[in-house]
Amino acid sequence: MNRRRFLKTGMAGIAAAALAPYAARAQEGNFGIRIEPYVGYGQETEEGIDVNQWYTGWIPDGRYRIHKVNQEMLDPEYRRQLVNLRHNEQPGTIIIDPSQHFLYSTREANTAIRYGVGTGREGFSWSGEASVGRKAEWPDWHPPKEMRLRQPDLPEMMPGGPDNPLGSRAMYLYQGSRDTLFRIHGTKEPWTIGTNISSGCIRLLNEEIADLYLRTPVGTRVVVM
């Protein structure tokens, strides 16, 4: 067995140990059991990456276009799919499991659309509840002051576009009226899906965040496990 893959069971309702803090509220059917700590399917740098292998074409999207990712380059676990998910949230709620690198957009009848994500690296991960305070297409990026202190070469603002780290869409997470500075956004680095790479934000493929964006109105509840 590949050490990077789940040992699948045929038993619905058995969740990975990482789900324990949330198990009373959300549990995915056939979630699987890990045979050792999971380190992610992708990789965090471009070293050895042939970018051309990762794309199969493009989709027009306003002023720009979204490059379609070659799904064969992704672990099947991280491809968008409809799954069973027992939960007590209102349909439409977003549930994020950073340890498994999954985001769930919940639906009726205990189902959810599951997306693979990249999450916060060590020291930048977080958990809690928030809501989508605003949304933007091809957003500008304003690196937080703390990030610019760590990386002085960063600009104060980068205009939206294909080279922007926020990708094709961004959903800004708020707690009440306060911007948490965490985002759910796209990425131009699809090979990082399944890794702990970000400064706490949740990143999806550009085509996947465009799909989630349409399903997610402002005010949507977000739960980060």
Summary of the structure (lengths in Angstrom):
residues: 225
radius of gyration: 17.0
end to end distance: 28.1
largest distance: 50.6
contacts: 672
relative contact order: 0.20
helix: 16%
strand: 36%
